Amino acid sequence: MTQKSAWTIMVYMAGDNNLSAAGDADLEEMRLVGSSERVNVVVEFDNAGDAGTRRIHIGKDGVGEHIETLGETDSGSPDVLSGFIEWAAQNYPAERYALVLWNHGNGWAPTEVDRIARSVNSPGFNEREISERSASPLGRVLFRPSLESIFSLATPSERAICSDDGSGHSLDTIELGRVIAKGVETIGQKFDLLGMDACLMSNIEVAYQVRNHVRYIVASEENEPADGWPYDRILGRITDNPEMEAAELARSIVSDYVDWYRDRDTTDDITQAALDLSKLDSLTAPLDDFAGSLAADMSNSYPDIWRAQRKSARFWHNTLWDLGHFCEVLHGTTNTDEVGEAAQAVIDALAPGQGRFVLAESHLGTKVERCMGVTIYLVPPITSISRYYGELDFSHNHPWMSMLEAYHDA
């Protein structure tokens, strides 16, 4: 049996799109460090062009790399991701595992959207809809089954609503939970770290969906710039200290990411947070009380909610709000003591630090200067609630969905 390393870092790069060149750049960053005796860095990279998909055991400066060529694959397929996890675990077993999802970035190409829509015989689909959907929020969907579900809806107008209200994000969350659960069966333990070198994934619904299968998440509330993570810095830390605990790795990714962009005087808004999923209940308990107090006082609270939404940081076509900033604004404007106290309890629960749900948080930029690391689905009444939001584990087990419905009814 192959001797276990301290860490296996799996990086799944869905790069068969307009971020393919950024993927090549990230590979070169990884090669500046490479694998070591105690740390394996393995990549599956589906890039644009004719090269197809490659599995690579990254070597320092590219020396001694083991490369497997798979031909064309569909990196939007959960089965392809599961196959990569299985290959990595069999060939590079470790005491700890990190999985980094490097996503479609700027979205599915129109040709890909067209193929998927036609594969499910999308009702009423026409060529005009191709460019509309690929340019909409639907174009950011991570997994092919999420696109297939939406394109199976009966009319273009229903598909448009799903694009606009961010339901692709909800569907992707469900699919992500499934593939991570399957990965845990494969590796025989929880993932020590799930990294999202992707946009908009530091989200309570995402964290809740994978809570039983992952110890720490590192992700961004905001869209990530094309440069993504600074892999040379991140991998350098862990190869220098292969006995690093998952919490330390998670914290270092947050600081390295934001510092890298600060050093370059970026004009982008930058966010990154590390979440300890063993402490998730420390946030959901006060959040449940907050949702209940809002619902109970909705006849008075709905104007305050709307005002707070307009003054707090939001993302993903106005469907995801920074939870802490929203609570901070609402706390300062509500006239209902119970709502104010409940909002403050959520703010307190989001304070970062060791032993807390938000293990570490950092940000850069005016838009995100009051962000606290976690978004939540808070679609305003001018847009419909996602028809898929109720399918999430978070919606099943907590009253936020009921509060949203009361807010829209009011």
ZIRA-V745175 format. One record per backbone hydrogen bond with DSSP energy under -1.0 kcal/mol. CO is the residue of the C=O (numbers start at 0). NH is the residue of the N-H. E is the energy in kcal/mol with one decimal. If there is no record, write none. Layout:
CO,NH,E + CO,NH,E
This chain:
4,94,-2.2 + 5,95,-1.2 + 6,39,-2.4 + 7,97,-2.3 + 8,41,-2.7 + 9,99,-3.4 + 10,43,-2.2 + 11,101,-2.9 + 12,14,-1.6 + 12,45,-2.4 + 14,16,-2.4 + 16,19,-1.6 + 18,22,-1.9 + 19,23,-2.0 + 20,24,-2.0 + 21,25,-2.2 + 22,26,-2.3 + 23,27,-1.8 + 24,28,-1.8 + 25,29,-2.4 + 26,30,-2.1 + 29,32,-1.5 + 29,33,-3.3 + 30,60,-4.3 + 37,5,-1.6 + 37,6,-1.9 + 38,35,-3.3 + 39,8,-3.3 + 40,57,-2.5 + 41,10,-2.6 + 42,55,-2.8 + 43,12,-3.2 + 44,53,-2.0 + 45,14,-1.1 + 51,46,-1.1 + 52,69,-3.2 + 53,44,-2.7 + 54,67,-2.9 + 55,42,-2.5 + 57,34,-1.8 + 58,61,-2.6 + 59,62,-1.9 + 65,56,-2.6 + 67,54,-2.8 + 70,52,-2.7 + 73,76,-2.3 + 75,143,-3.4 + 76,80,-1.7 + 77,81,-2.7 + 78,82,-2.1 + 79,83,-1.8 + 80,84,-2.2 + 81,85,-2.3 + 82,86,-2.4 + 83,87,-2.6 + 84,88,-2.5 + 85,89,-2.2 + 86,90,-2.2 + 87,91,-2.5 + 92,4,-2.3 + 95,7,-1.7 + 96,191,-1.6 + 96,192,-1.5 + 97,9,-3.2 + 98,194,-3.0 + 99,11,-2.9 + 100,196,-1.3 + 101,13,-2.9 + 103,106,-1.3 + 108,112,-2.3 + 109,113,-2.6 + 110,114,-2.0 + 111,115,-2.4 + 112,116,-2.7 + 113,117,-2.4 + 114,118,-1.9 + 115,119,-1.0 + 116,121,-2.4 + 117,120,-1.3 + 121,124,-1.6 + 127,131,-1.3 + 128,132,-2.7 + 129,133,-2.1 + 130,134,-1.5 + 135,138,-2.0 + 136,139,-2.0 + 137,140,-1.7 + 138,107,-1.8 + 142,146,-1.1 + 143,147,-2.5 + 144,148,-2.2 + 145,149,-1.7 + 146,150,-2.8 + 147,151,-1.0 + 149,152,-1.7 + 154,158,-1.8 + 155,159,-2.1 + 156,160,-2.0 + 157,161,-2.1 + 158,162,-1.9 + 159,163,-2.7 + 160,164,-2.6 + 161,166,-1.3 + 165,168,-1.3 + 165,169,-1.1 + 166,170,-3.0 + 167,171,-2.6 + 168,172,-1.8 + 169,173,-1.8 + 170,174,-2.3 + 171,175,-2.8 + 172,176,-2.2 + 173,177,-1.8 + 174,178,-2.3 + 175,179,-2.5 + 176,180,-2.1 + 177,181,-2.2 + 178,182,-1.9 + 179,183,-2.0 + 180,184,-1.5 + 181,185,-1.6 + 182,186,-2.5 + 183,187,-1.9 + 190,214,-2.5 + 192,98,-2.4 + 193,217,-2.1 + 194,100,-2.9 + 195,197,-2.1 + 200,202,-1.9 + 201,374,-2.0 + 202,206,-2.5 + 203,207,-2.6 + 204,208,-1.8 + 205,209,-1.4 + 207,210,-1.0 + 209,212,-2.1 + 209,213,-1.1 + 212,190,-2.4 + 214,276,-2.0 + 215,193,-2.7 + 216,274,-3.0 + 217,195,-2.6 + 218,272,-2.4 + 219,201,-1.8 + 221,199,-1.4 + 224,227,-1.6 + 228,230,-1.4 + 229,233,-2.1 + 230,234,-2.9 + 231,235,-1.8 + 232,236,-1.7 + 233,237,-1.4 + 234,238,-2.5 + 235,239,-1.8 + 236,240,-1.2 + 240,243,-2.0 + 244,248,-2.1 + 245,249,-2.7 + 246,250,-2.3 + 247,251,-2.2 + 248,252,-2.1 + 249,253,-1.6 + 250,254,-2.0 + 251,255,-2.9 + 252,256,-2.4 + 253,257,-1.9 + 254,258,-2.6 + 255,259,-2.0 + 256,260,-1.5 + 257,261,-2.4 + 258,262,-2.7 + 260,265,-1.8 + 261,264,-1.8 + 269,363,-2.5 + 271,361,-2.4 + 272,218,-2.1 + 273,358,-1.6 + 273,359,-1.5 + 274,216,-2.0 + 275,278,-1.8 + 276,279,-1.2 + 278,281,-1.4 + 279,282,-1.9 + 279,283,-2.2 + 280,284,-2.0 + 282,286,-2.1 + 283,287,-2.3 + 284,288,-1.7 + 285,289,-2.4 + 286,290,-2.7 + 287,291,-2.4 + 288,292,-2.4 + 289,293,-2.2 + 290,294,-2.5 + 291,295,-2.3 + 292,296,-1.2 + 294,297,-1.3 + 296,299,-1.6 + 296,300,-2.7 + 297,301,-2.2 + 300,304,-2.6 + 301,305,-2.0 + 302,306,-2.3 + 303,307,-2.6 + 304,308,-2.4 + 305,309,-1.8 + 312,321,-2.5 + 314,318,-2.0 + 314,319,-2.2 + 318,377,-2.6 + 319,314,-3.5 + 320,375,-1.9 + 321,325,-2.3 + 322,326,-2.3 + 323,327,-2.4 + 324,328,-2.4 + 325,329,-2.6 + 326,330,-2.7 + 327,331,-1.3 + 329,332,-1.2 + 329,333,-2.6 + 335,339,-2.4 + 336,340,-2.9 + 337,341,-2.2 + 338,342,-2.6 + 339,343,-2.1 + 340,344,-1.8 + 341,345,-1.5 + 342,346,-2.2 + 343,347,-2.6 + 344,348,-1.8 + 345,349,-1.1 + 347,350,-1.3 + 352,355,-1.7 + 356,275,-3.1 + 356,358,-1.3 + 357,352,-2.0 + 359,273,-2.9 + 361,271,-1.8 + 363,269,-3.2 + 365,368,-1.3 + 367,370,-1.7 + 373,322,-2.6 + 374,203,-2.6 + 375,320,-2.6 + 379,382,-2.2 + 387,390,-1.8 + 388,391,-1.5 + 391,395,-1.9 + 392,396,-2.0 + 393,397,-1.3 + 398,402,-2.1 + 399,403,-2.5 + 400,404,-2.3 + 401,405,-2.1 + 402,406,-2.5 + 403,407,-2.5 + 404,408,-2.3 + 405,409,-2.0
